[in-house]
Amino acid sequence: MNISIHLAKALDIEQEKFKYINPDVEDLRYFLEEYKPRTLLPHITCFRELTMAGFTLKSKSFTEIMGNYFTEWKAVRLPKTKRIKPNGISIPVKIYYEREID
């Protein structure tokens, strides 16, 4: 089935509106777009930072949502534990997310 470019763009816009209906996705969107820019390192985050900020989200959901909805954040998996300080507090992690800056 083929649709015009104009209709395809309109469909994309409508899909963006309803992408954040899930409350977990909305909480994570708020965390990344409103909370993160005010931290010391706005381009690095991890699940532990999210929970320390007071959000209640499961680790599996966090990973799934980051992969499906926030594609500008890429997972960095480490073989050893590393300490990162995204909010000024040292957090030991094996996986964290880094935002790709254009």
Biopython code that builds the backbone (N, CA, C, O; Angstrom):
import numpy as np
from Bio.PDB.StructureBuilder import StructureBuilder

atoms = [
    (1, "MET", "N", (0.839, -1.177, 0.000)),
    (1, "MET", "CA", (0.000, 0.000, 0.000)),
    (1, "MET", "C", (0.887, 1.244, 0.000)),
    (1, "MET", "O", (1.821, 1.339, 0.796)),
    (2, "ASN", "N", (0.608, 2.162, -0.858)),
    (2, "ASN", "CA", (1.374, 3.401, -0.951)),
    (2, "ASN", "C", (0.514, 4.573, -0.496)),
    (2, "ASN", "O", (-0.664, 4.669, -0.838)),
    (3, "ILE", "N", (1.130, 5.469, 0.287)),
    (3, "ILE", "CA", (0.444, 6.696, 0.671)),
    (3, "ILE", "C", (1.340, 7.871, 0.306)),
    (3, "ILE", "O", (2.554, 7.727, 0.159)),
    (4, "SER", "N", (0.728, 9.013, 0.166)),
    (4, "SER", "CA", (1.502, 10.186, -0.253)),
    (4, "SER", "C", (2.459, 10.626, 0.857)),
    (4, "SER", "O", (2.273, 10.296, 2.028)),
    (5, "ILE", "N", (3.470, 11.366, 0.462)),
    (5, "ILE", "CA", (4.459, 11.865, 1.418)),
    (5, "ILE", "C", (3.791, 12.770, 2.447)),
    (5, "ILE", "O", (4.135, 12.730, 3.628)),
    (6, "HIS", "N", (2.843, 13.581, 2.003)),
    (6, "HIS", "CA", (2.128, 14.495, 2.900)),
    (6, "HIS", "C", (1.377, 13.717, 3.982)),
    (6, "HIS", "O", (1.428, 14.082, 5.157)),
    (7, "LEU", "N", (0.691, 12.662, 3.597)),
    (7, "LEU", "CA", (-0.041, 11.855, 4.567)),
    (7, "LEU", "C", (0.911, 11.092, 5.495)),
    (7, "LEU", "O", (0.620, 10.923, 6.679)),
    (8, "ALA", "N", (2.029, 10.641, 4.967)),
    (8, "ALA", "CA", (3.006, 9.933, 5.786)),
    (8, "ALA", "C", (3.575, 10.856, 6.871)),
    (8, "ALA", "O", (3.767, 10.431, 8.010)),
    (9, "LYS", "N", (3.843, 12.122, 6.513)),
    (9, "LYS", "CA", (4.339, 13.086, 7.495)),
    (9, "LYS", "C", (3.287, 13.372, 8.557)),
    (9, "LYS", "O", (3.609, 13.473, 9.740)),
    (10, "ALA", "N", (2.030, 13.503, 8.139)),
    (10, "ALA", "CA", (0.934, 13.742, 9.087)),
    (10, "ALA", "C", (0.786, 12.557, 10.036)),
    (10, "ALA", "O", (0.545, 12.742, 11.229)),
    (11, "LEU", "N", (0.929, 11.354, 9.516)),
    (11, "LEU", "CA", (0.848, 10.154, 10.346)),
    (11, "LEU", "C", (1.983, 10.115, 11.369)),
    (11, "LEU", "O", (1.761, 9.760, 12.526)),
    (12, "ASP", "N", (3.183, 10.472, 10.954)),
    (12, "ASP", "CA", (4.326, 10.513, 11.868)),
    (12, "ASP", "C", (4.092, 11.504, 13.005)),
    (12, "ASP", "O", (4.422, 11.224, 14.157)),
    (13, "ILE", "N", (3.524, 12.661, 12.677)),
    (13, "ILE", "CA", (3.237, 13.682, 13.694)),
    (13, "ILE", "C", (2.224, 13.153, 14.705)),
    (13, "ILE", "O", (2.386, 13.351, 15.909)),
    (14, "GLU", "N", (1.188, 12.487, 14.225)),
    (14, "GLU", "CA", (0.168, 11.926, 15.120)),
    (14, "GLU", "C", (0.748, 10.823, 15.998)),
    (14, "GLU", "O", (0.406, 10.726, 17.176)),
    (15, "GLN", "N", (1.619, 9.996, 15.438)),
    (15, "GLN", "CA", (2.245, 8.939, 16.227)),
    (15, "GLN", "C", (3.112, 9.521, 17.330)),
    (15, "GLN", "O", (3.154, 8.970, 18.430)),
    (16, "GLU", "N", (3.807, 10.629, 17.060)),
    (16, "GLU", "CA", (4.626, 11.281, 18.081)),
    (16, "GLU", "C", (3.776, 11.745, 19.259)),
    (16, "GLU", "O", (4.211, 11.662, 20.408)),
    (17, "LYS", "N", (2.567, 12.234, 18.982)),
    (17, "LYS", "CA", (1.679, 12.715, 20.047)),
    (17, "LYS", "C", (1.307, 11.597, 21.005)),
    (17, "LYS", "O", (1.231, 11.825, 22.213)),
    (18, "PHE", "N", (1.074, 10.403, 20.498)),
    (18, "PHE", "CA", (0.592, 9.303, 21.316)),
    (18, "PHE", "C", (1.698, 8.372, 21.794)),
    (18, "PHE", "O", (1.417, 7.362, 22.439)),
    (19, "LYS", "N", (2.921, 8.688, 21.496)),
    (19, "LYS", "CA", (4.046, 7.849, 21.868)),
    (19, "LYS", "C", (4.244, 7.800, 23.380)),
    (19, "LYS", "O", (4.722, 6.803, 23.922)),
    (20, "TYR", "N", (3.871, 8.889, 24.057)),
    (20, "TYR", "CA", (4.133, 8.987, 25.488)),
    (20, "TYR", "C", (2.901, 8.707, 26.351)),
    (20, "TYR", "O", (2.839, 9.188, 27.482)),
    (21, "ILE", "N", (1.927, 7.951, 25.861)),
    (21, "ILE", "CA", (0.737, 7.652, 26.643)),
    (21, "ILE", "C", (1.077, 6.778, 27.848)),
    (21, "ILE", "O", (0.488, 6.956, 28.915)),
    (22, "ASN", "N", (1.995, 5.856, 27.708)),
    (22, "ASN", "CA", (2.409, 4.995, 28.802)),
    (22, "ASN", "C", (3.019, 5.867, 29.906)),
    (22, "ASN", "O", (3.939, 6.634, 29.624)),
    (23, "PRO", "N", (2.534, 5.775, 31.165)),
    (23, "PRO", "CA", (3.061, 6.638, 32.234)),
    (23, "PRO", "C", (4.548, 6.423, 32.508)),
    (23, "PRO", "O", (5.239, 7.373, 32.875)),
    (24, "ASP", "N", (5.059, 5.202, 32.339)),
    (24, "ASP", "CA", (6.489, 4.968, 32.536)),
    (24, "ASP", "C", (7.308, 5.710, 31.485)),
    (24, "ASP", "O", (8.357, 6.277, 31.791)),
    (25, "VAL", "N", (6.827, 5.702, 30.253)),
    (25, "VAL", "CA", (7.519, 6.414, 29.173)),
    (25, "VAL", "C", (7.471, 7.908, 29.443)),
    (25, "VAL", "O", (8.457, 8.613, 29.226)),
    (26, "GLU", "N", (6.327, 8.397, 29.917)),
    (26, "GLU", "CA", (6.183, 9.818, 30.215)),
    (26, "GLU", "C", (7.127, 10.232, 31.349)),
    (26, "GLU", "O", (7.749, 11.292, 31.279)),
    (27, "ASP", "N", (7.236, 9.399, 32.397)),
    (27, "ASP", "CA", (8.158, 9.700, 33.494)),
    (27, "ASP", "C", (9.600, 9.751, 33.003)),
    (27, "ASP", "O", (10.361, 10.645, 33.375)),
    (28, "LEU", "N", (9.966, 8.791, 32.171)),
    (28, "LEU", "CA", (11.329, 8.757, 31.648)),
    (28, "LEU", "C", (11.582, 9.941, 30.708)),
    (28, "LEU", "O", (12.673, 10.512, 30.711)),
    (29, "ARG", "N", (10.590, 10.306, 29.914)),
    (29, "ARG", "CA", (10.720, 11.473, 29.034)),
    (29, "ARG", "C", (10.943, 12.733, 29.865)),
    (29, "ARG", "O", (11.805, 13.551, 29.543)),
    (30, "TYR", "N", (10.161, 12.884, 30.938)),
    (30, "TYR", "CA", (10.327, 14.052, 31.812)),
    (30, "TYR", "C", (11.732, 14.055, 32.424)),
    (30, "TYR", "O", (12.399, 15.088, 32.463)),
    (31, "PHE", "N", (12.167, 12.893, 32.896)),
    (31, "PHE", "CA", (13.496, 12.784, 33.496)),
    (31, "PHE", "C", (14.581, 13.198, 32.504)),
    (31, "PHE", "O", (15.475, 13.966, 32.859)),
    (32, "LEU", "N", (14.517, 12.704, 31.272)),
    (32, "LEU", "CA", (15.562, 12.975, 30.285)),
    (32, "LEU", "C", (15.500, 14.389, 29.714)),
    (32, "LEU", "O", (16.538, 14.991, 29.440)),
    (33, "GLU", "N", (14.293, 14.922, 29.532)),
    (33, "GLU", "CA", (14.157, 16.219, 28.868)),
    (33, "GLU", "C", (14.074, 17.397, 29.832)),
    (33, "GLU", "O", (14.438, 18.513, 29.464)),
    (34, "GLU", "N", (13.604, 17.174, 31.053)),
    (34, "GLU", "CA", (13.455, 18.272, 32.008)),
    (34, "GLU", "C", (14.508, 18.212, 33.125)),
    (34, "GLU", "O", (15.113, 19.229, 33.466)),
    (35, "TYR", "N", (14.721, 17.026, 33.686)),
    (35, "TYR", "CA", (15.627, 16.887, 34.829)),
    (35, "TYR", "C", (17.093, 16.835, 34.395)),
    (35, "TYR", "O", (17.927, 17.538, 34.966)),
    (36, "LYS", "N", (17.414, 16.022, 33.408)),
    (36, "LYS", "CA", (18.811, 15.803, 32.998)),
    (36, "LYS", "C", (19.534, 17.071, 32.564)),
    (36, "LYS", "O", (20.692, 17.245, 32.945)),
    (37, "PRO", "N", (18.924, 17.970, 31.790)),
    (37, "PRO", "CA", (19.674, 19.160, 31.371)),
    (37, "PRO", "C", (20.167, 20.022, 32.534)),
    (37, "PRO", "O", (21.078, 20.828, 32.349)),
    (38, "ARG", "N", (19.588, 19.871, 33.723)),
    (38, "ARG", "CA", (19.987, 20.666, 34.885)),
    (38, "ARG", "C", (21.064, 19.985, 35.725)),
    (38, "ARG", "O", (21.463, 20.527, 36.755)),
    (39, "THR", "N", (21.544, 18.810, 35.313)),
    (39, "THR", "CA", (22.551, 18.086, 36.083)),
    (39, "THR", "C", (23.958, 18.437, 35.591)),
    (39, "THR", "O", (24.123, 19.133, 34.589)),
    (40, "LEU", "N", (24.959, 17.944, 36.309)),
    (40, "LEU", "CA", (26.350, 18.239, 35.952)),
    (40, "LEU", "C", (26.732, 17.660, 34.596)),
    (40, "LEU", "O", (27.400, 18.325, 33.804)),
    (41, "LEU", "N", (26.312, 16.421, 34.321)),
    (41, "LEU", "CA", (26.605, 15.771, 33.039)),
    (41, "LEU", "C", (25.287, 15.407, 32.361)),
    (41, "LEU", "O", (24.797, 14.292, 32.539)),
    (42, "PRO", "N", (24.711, 16.312, 31.598)),
    (42, "PRO", "CA", (23.389, 16.049, 31.004)),
    (42, "PRO", "C", (23.380, 15.012, 29.884)),
    (42, "PRO", "O", (22.308, 14.598, 29.441)),
    (43, "HIS", "N", (24.558, 14.585, 29.417)),
    (43, "HIS", "CA", (24.619, 13.633, 28.306)),
    (43, "HIS", "C", (24.888, 12.196, 28.760)),
    (43, "HIS", "O", (25.039, 11.308, 27.921)),
    (44, "ILE", "N", (24.952, 11.950, 30.093)),
    (44, "ILE", "CA", (25.187, 10.608, 30.626)),
    (44, "ILE", "C", (24.146, 10.310, 31.697)),
    (44, "ILE", "O", (23.878, 11.153, 32.553)),
    (45, "THR", "N", (23.557, 9.115, 31.656)),
    (45, "THR", "CA", (22.618, 8.710, 32.691)),
    (45, "THR", "C", (22.657, 7.197, 32.875)),
    (45, "THR", "O", (23.251, 6.472, 32.077)),
    (46, "CYS", "N", (22.015, 6.743, 33.935)),
    (46, "CYS", "CA", (21.891, 5.319, 34.195)),
    (46, "CYS", "C", (20.609, 5.081, 34.994)),
    (46, "CYS", "O", (19.976, 6.030, 35.457)),
    (47, "PHE", "N", (20.238, 3.841, 35.149)),
    (47, "PHE", "CA", (19.015, 3.497, 35.871)),
    (47, "PHE", "C", (19.084, 3.965, 37.322)),
    (47, "PHE", "O", (18.089, 4.439, 37.871)),
    (48, "ARG", "N", (20.238, 3.835, 37.933)),
    (48, "ARG", "CA", (20.379, 4.222, 39.342)),
    (48, "ARG", "C", (20.126, 5.712, 39.538)),
    (48, "ARG", "O", (19.540, 6.110, 40.545)),
    (49, "GLU", "N", (20.561, 6.541, 38.589)),
    (49, "GLU", "CA", (20.318, 7.975, 38.699)),
    (49, "GLU", "C", (18.820, 8.262, 38.654)),
    (49, "GLU", "O", (18.323, 9.121, 39.383)),
    (50, "LEU", "N", (18.110, 7.544, 37.801)),
    (50, "LEU", "CA", (16.660, 7.706, 37.699)),
    (50, "LEU", "C", (15.987, 7.392, 39.035)),
    (50, "LEU", "O", (15.133, 8.152, 39.492)),
    (51, "THR", "N", (16.363, 6.287, 39.656)),
    (51, "THR", "CA", (15.747, 5.916, 40.928)),
    (51, "THR", "C", (16.158, 6.876, 42.048)),
    (51, "THR", "O", (15.368, 7.145, 42.953)),
    (52, "MET", "N", (17.381, 7.391, 41.994)),
    (52, "MET", "CA", (17.822, 8.356, 42.999)),
    (52, "MET", "C", (17.064, 9.673, 42.869)),
    (52, "MET", "O", (16.944, 10.415, 43.844)),
    (53, "ALA", "N", (16.557, 9.969, 41.682)),
    (53, "ALA", "CA", (15.781, 11.191, 41.465)),
    (53, "ALA", "C", (14.334, 11.025, 41.929)),
    (53, "ALA", "O", (13.552, 11.974, 41.864)),
    (54, "GLY", "N", (13.971, 9.829, 42.397)),
    (54, "GLY", "CA", (12.637, 9.620, 42.954)),
    (54, "GLY", "C", (11.635, 8.963, 42.021)),
    (54, "GLY", "O", (10.463, 8.833, 42.377)),
    (55, "PHE", "N", (12.061, 8.548, 40.843)),
    (55, "PHE", "CA", (11.155, 7.891, 39.908)),
    (55, "PHE", "C", (11.108, 6.401, 40.218)),
    (55, "PHE", "O", (12.132, 5.797, 40.536)),
    (56, "THR", "N", (9.919, 5.808, 40.125)),
    (56, "THR", "CA", (9.769, 4.372, 40.369)),
    (56, "THR", "C", (9.525, 3.671, 39.047)),
    (56, "THR", "O", (8.426, 3.716, 38.495)),
    (57, "LEU", "N", (10.539, 3.042, 38.561)),
    (57, "LEU", "CA", (10.487, 2.335, 37.285)),
    (57, "LEU", "C", (11.364, 1.106, 37.418)),
    (57, "LEU", "O", (12.429, 1.162, 38.033)),
    (58, "LYS", "N", (10.926, 0.004, 36.849)),
    (58, "LYS", "CA", (11.718, -1.227, 36.924)),
    (58, "LYS", "C", (12.892, -1.162, 35.960)),
    (58, "LYS", "O", (12.822, -0.511, 34.918)),
    (59, "SER", "N", (13.958, -1.839, 36.320)),
    (59, "SER", "CA", (15.177, -1.841, 35.510)),
    (59, "SER", "C", (14.920, -2.352, 34.097)),
    (59, "SER", "O", (15.418, -1.779, 33.128)),
    (60, "LYS", "N", (14.143, -3.428, 33.976)),
    (60, "LYS", "CA", (13.855, -3.994, 32.662)),
    (60, "LYS", "C", (13.054, -3.000, 31.817)),
    (60, "LYS", "O", (13.311, -2.849, 30.623)),
    (61, "SER", "N", (12.096, -2.330, 32.431)),
    (61, "SER", "CA", (11.297, -1.327, 31.713)),
    (61, "SER", "C", (12.169, -0.168, 31.259)),
    (61, "SER", "O", (12.014, 0.331, 30.145)),
    (62, "PHE", "N", (13.087, 0.262, 32.120)),
    (62, "PHE", "CA", (13.990, 1.358, 31.785)),
    (62, "PHE", "C", (14.795, 1.030, 30.534)),
    (62, "PHE", "O", (14.876, 1.841, 29.611)),
    (63, "THR", "N", (15.385, -0.150, 30.506)),
    (63, "THR", "CA", (16.193, -0.572, 29.362)),
    (63, "THR", "C", (15.350, -0.677, 28.103)),
    (63, "THR", "O", (15.774, -0.247, 27.030)),
    (64, "GLU", "N", (14.158, -1.248, 28.229)),
    (64, "GLU", "CA", (13.266, -1.422, 27.087)),
    (64, "GLU", "C", (12.807, -0.074, 26.522)),
    (64, "GLU", "O", (12.808, 0.125, 25.307)),
    (65, "ILE", "N", (12.420, 0.839, 27.396)),
    (65, "ILE", "CA", (11.944, 2.158, 26.966)),
    (65, "ILE", "C", (13.081, 2.951, 26.335)),
    (65, "ILE", "O", (12.887, 3.605, 25.310)),
    (66, "MET", "N", (14.261, 2.898, 26.936)),
    (66, "MET", "CA", (15.404, 3.628, 26.369)),
    (66, "MET", "C", (15.710, 3.132, 24.956)),
    (66, "MET", "O", (16.024, 3.932, 24.074)),
    (67, "GLY", "N", (15.622, 1.837, 24.738)),
    (67, "GLY", "CA", (15.908, 1.271, 23.421)),
    (67, "GLY", "C", (14.833, 1.574, 22.386)),
    (67, "GLY", "O", (15.139, 1.765, 21.209)),
    (68, "ASN", "N", (13.573, 1.619, 22.819)),
    (68, "ASN", "CA", (12.461, 1.800, 21.876)),
    (68, "ASN", "C", (12.085, 3.245, 21.605)),
    (68, "ASN", "O", (11.703, 3.577, 20.483)),
    (69, "TYR", "N", (12.184, 4.114, 22.605)),
    (69, "TYR", "CA", (11.673, 5.476, 22.455)),
    (69, "TYR", "C", (12.740, 6.553, 22.395)),
    (69, "TYR", "O", (12.519, 7.606, 21.796)),
    (70, "PHE", "N", (13.875, 6.316, 22.995)),
    (70, "PHE", "CA", (14.899, 7.352, 23.079)),
    (70, "PHE", "C", (16.161, 6.878, 22.361)),
    (70, "PHE", "O", (17.168, 6.552, 22.989)),
    (71, "THR", "N", (16.083, 6.849, 21.051)),
    (71, "THR", "CA", (17.165, 6.291, 20.235)),
    (71, "THR", "C", (18.415, 7.171, 20.217)),
    (71, "THR", "O", (19.485, 6.704, 19.827)),
    (72, "GLU", "N", (18.300, 8.438, 20.633)),
    (72, "GLU", "CA", (19.494, 9.286, 20.682)),
    (72, "GLU", "C", (20.383, 8.934, 21.874)),
    (72, "GLU", "O", (21.530, 9.377, 21.944)),
    (73, "TRP", "N", (19.861, 8.138, 22.809)),
    (73, "TRP", "CA", (20.643, 7.654, 23.956)),
    (73, "TRP", "C", (21.130, 6.247, 23.633)),
    (73, "TRP", "O", (20.323, 5.337, 23.444)),
    (74, "LYS", "N", (22.428, 6.067, 23.569)),
    (74, "LYS", "CA", (23.024, 4.770, 23.234)),
    (74, "LYS", "C", (23.587, 4.105, 24.492)),
    (74, "LYS", "O", (24.215, 4.754, 25.328)),
    (75, "ALA", "N", (23.350, 2.808, 24.604)),
    (75, "ALA", "CA", (23.844, 2.046, 25.752)),
    (75, "ALA", "C", (25.341, 1.823, 25.629)),
    (75, "ALA", "O", (25.847, 1.483, 24.559)),
    (76, "VAL", "N", (26.041, 2.017, 26.738)),
    (76, "VAL", "CA", (27.472, 1.743, 26.822)),
    (76, "VAL", "C", (27.622, 0.615, 27.845)),
    (76, "VAL", "O", (27.417, 0.809, 29.043)),
    (77, "ARG", "N", (27.982, -0.561, 27.345)),
    (77, "ARG", "CA", (28.140, -1.729, 28.217)),
    (77, "ARG", "C", (29.622, -1.931, 28.501)),
    (77, "ARG", "O", (30.459, -1.895, 27.599)),
    (78, "LEU", "N", (29.919, -2.141, 29.764)),
    (78, "LEU", "CA", (31.314, -2.272, 30.195)),
    (78, "LEU", "C", (31.579, -3.668, 30.745)),
    (78, "LEU", "O", (30.710, -4.239, 31.404)),
    (79, "PRO", "N", (32.759, -4.232, 30.490)),
    (79, "PRO", "CA", (33.077, -5.549, 31.059)),
    (79, "PRO", "C", (33.316, -5.471, 32.572)),
    (79, "PRO", "O", (33.054, -6.437, 33.290)),
    (80, "LYS", "N", (33.811, -4.327, 33.058)),
    (80, "LYS", "CA", (34.067, -4.126, 34.486)),
    (80, "LYS", "C", (33.185, -2.986, 34.990)),
    (80, "LYS", "O", (32.684, -2.178, 34.207)),
    (81, "THR", "N", (33.008, -2.937, 36.288)),
    (81, "THR", "CA", (32.259, -1.836, 36.883)),
    (81, "THR", "C", (33.067, -0.550, 36.773)),
    (81, "THR", "O", (34.274, -0.525, 37.018)),
    (82, "LYS", "N", (32.371, 0.511, 36.400)),
    (82, "LYS", "CA", (32.993, 1.827, 36.282)),
    (82, "LYS", "C", (32.191, 2.794, 37.138)),
    (82, "LYS", "O", (30.988, 2.606, 37.324)),
    (83, "ARG", "N", (32.831, 3.808, 37.651)),
    (83, "ARG", "CA", (32.127, 4.814, 38.434)),
    (83, "ARG", "C", (31.867, 6.028, 37.551)),
    (83, "ARG", "O", (32.789, 6.598, 36.967)),
    (84, "ILE", "N", (30.599, 6.413, 37.463)),
    (84, "ILE", "CA", (30.244, 7.626, 36.720)),
    (84, "ILE", "C", (29.613, 8.602, 37.697)),
    (84, "ILE", "O", (29.112, 8.194, 38.745)),
    (85, "LYS", "N", (29.631, 9.879, 37.368)),
    (85, "LYS", "CA", (29.072, 10.915, 38.242)),
    (85, "LYS", "C", (28.118, 11.804, 37.458)),
    (85, "LYS", "O", (28.398, 12.990, 37.287)),
    (86, "PRO", "N", (26.994, 11.265, 36.975)),
    (86, "PRO", "CA", (26.094, 12.086, 36.169)),
    (86, "PRO", "C", (25.371, 13.173, 36.955)),
    (86, "PRO", "O", (24.986, 14.189, 36.377)),
    (87, "ASN", "N", (25.179, 12.984, 38.253)),
    (87, "ASN", "CA", (24.485, 13.990, 39.056)),
    (87, "ASN", "C", (25.356, 14.471, 40.208)),
    (87, "ASN", "O", (24.855, 15.019, 41.191)),
    (88, "GLY", "N", (26.662, 14.263, 40.080)),
    (88, "GLY", "CA", (27.585, 14.688, 41.108)),
    (88, "GLY", "C", (27.866, 13.626, 42.159)),
    (88, "GLY", "O", (28.785, 13.784, 42.962)),
    (89, "ILE", "N", (27.094, 12.551, 42.169)),
    (89, "ILE", "CA", (27.286, 11.450, 43.106)),
    (89, "ILE", "C", (27.876, 10.284, 42.328)),
    (89, "ILE", "O", (27.371, 9.929, 41.263)),
    (90, "SER", "N", (28.923, 9.697, 42.842)),
    (90, "SER", "CA", (29.587, 8.580, 42.172)),
    (90, "SER", "C", (28.699, 7.339, 42.198)),
    (90, "SER", "O", (28.288, 6.888, 43.267)),
    (91, "ILE", "N", (28.405, 6.787, 41.019)),
    (91, "ILE", "CA", (27.539, 5.619, 40.889)),
    (91, "ILE", "C", (28.314, 4.511, 40.182)),
    (91, "ILE", "O", (28.785, 4.714, 39.063)),
    (92, "PRO", "N", (28.457, 3.325, 40.820)),
    (92, "PRO", "CA", (29.119, 2.206, 40.134)),
    (92, "PRO", "C", (28.144, 1.537, 39.165)),
    (92, "PRO", "O", (27.046, 1.143, 39.557)),
    (93, "VAL", "N", (28.546, 1.411, 37.904)),
    (93, "VAL", "CA", (27.662, 0.827, 36.886)),
    (93, "VAL", "C", (28.436, -0.088, 35.946)),
    (93, "VAL", "O", (29.654, 0.026, 35.805)),
    (94, "LYS", "N", (27.705, -0.996, 35.305)),
    (94, "LYS", "CA", (28.253, -1.792, 34.208)),
    (94, "LYS", "C", (27.599, -1.389, 32.892)),
    (94, "LYS", "O", (28.119, -1.691, 31.818)),
    (95, "ILE", "N", (26.447, -0.700, 32.979)),
    (95, "ILE", "CA", (25.784, -0.188, 31.782)),
    (95, "ILE", "C", (25.257, 1.211, 32.095)),
    (95, "ILE", "O", (24.611, 1.447, 33.115)),
    (96, "TYR", "N", (25.555, 2.116, 31.189)),
    (96, "TYR", "CA", (24.992, 3.459, 31.296)),
    (96, "TYR", "C", (24.628, 3.932, 29.901)),
    (96, "TYR", "O", (24.975, 3.286, 28.913)),
    (97, "TYR", "N", (23.939, 5.042, 29.816)),
    (97, "TYR", "CA", (23.496, 5.578, 28.531)),
    (97, "TYR", "C", (24.136, 6.935, 28.285)),
    (97, "TYR", "O", (24.246, 7.774, 29.179)),
    (98, "GLU", "N", (24.551, 7.114, 27.049)),
    (98, "GLU", "CA", (25.184, 8.364, 26.650)),
    (98, "GLU", "C", (24.422, 8.936, 25.470)),
    (98, "GLU", "O", (24.127, 8.225, 24.510)),
    (99, "ARG", "N", (24.106, 10.215, 25.541)),
    (99, "ARG", "CA", (23.358, 10.853, 24.464)),
    (99, "ARG", "C", (24.307, 11.215, 23.334)),
    (99, "ARG", "O", (25.380, 11.776, 23.554)),
    (100, "GLU", "N", (23.890, 10.885, 22.125)),
    (100, "GLU", "CA", (24.684, 11.267, 20.957)),
    (100, "GLU", "C", (24.422, 12.737, 20.665)),
    (100, "GLU", "O", (23.272, 13.138, 20.485)),
    (101, "ILE", "N", (25.460, 13.529, 20.615)),
    (101, "ILE", "CA", (25.328, 14.955, 20.350)),
    (101, "ILE", "C", (25.647, 15.198, 18.890)),
    (101, "ILE", "O", (26.711, 14.821, 18.398)),
    (102, "ASP", "N", (24.699, 15.841, 18.199)),
    (102, "ASP", "CA", (24.888, 16.119, 16.766)),
    (102, "ASP", "C", (25.758, 17.321, 16.546)),
    (102, "ASP", "O", (26.019, 17.693, 15.402)),
]
sb = StructureBuilder()
sb.init_structure("model")
sb.init_model(0)
sb.init_chain("A")
sb.init_seg("    ")
for serial, (resi, resn, name, xyz) in enumerate(atoms, 1):
    if name == "N":
        sb.init_residue(resn, " ", resi, " ")
    sb.init_atom(name, np.array(xyz, "f"), 0.0, 1.0, " ", f" {name:<3s}", serial, name[0])
structure = sb.get_structure()
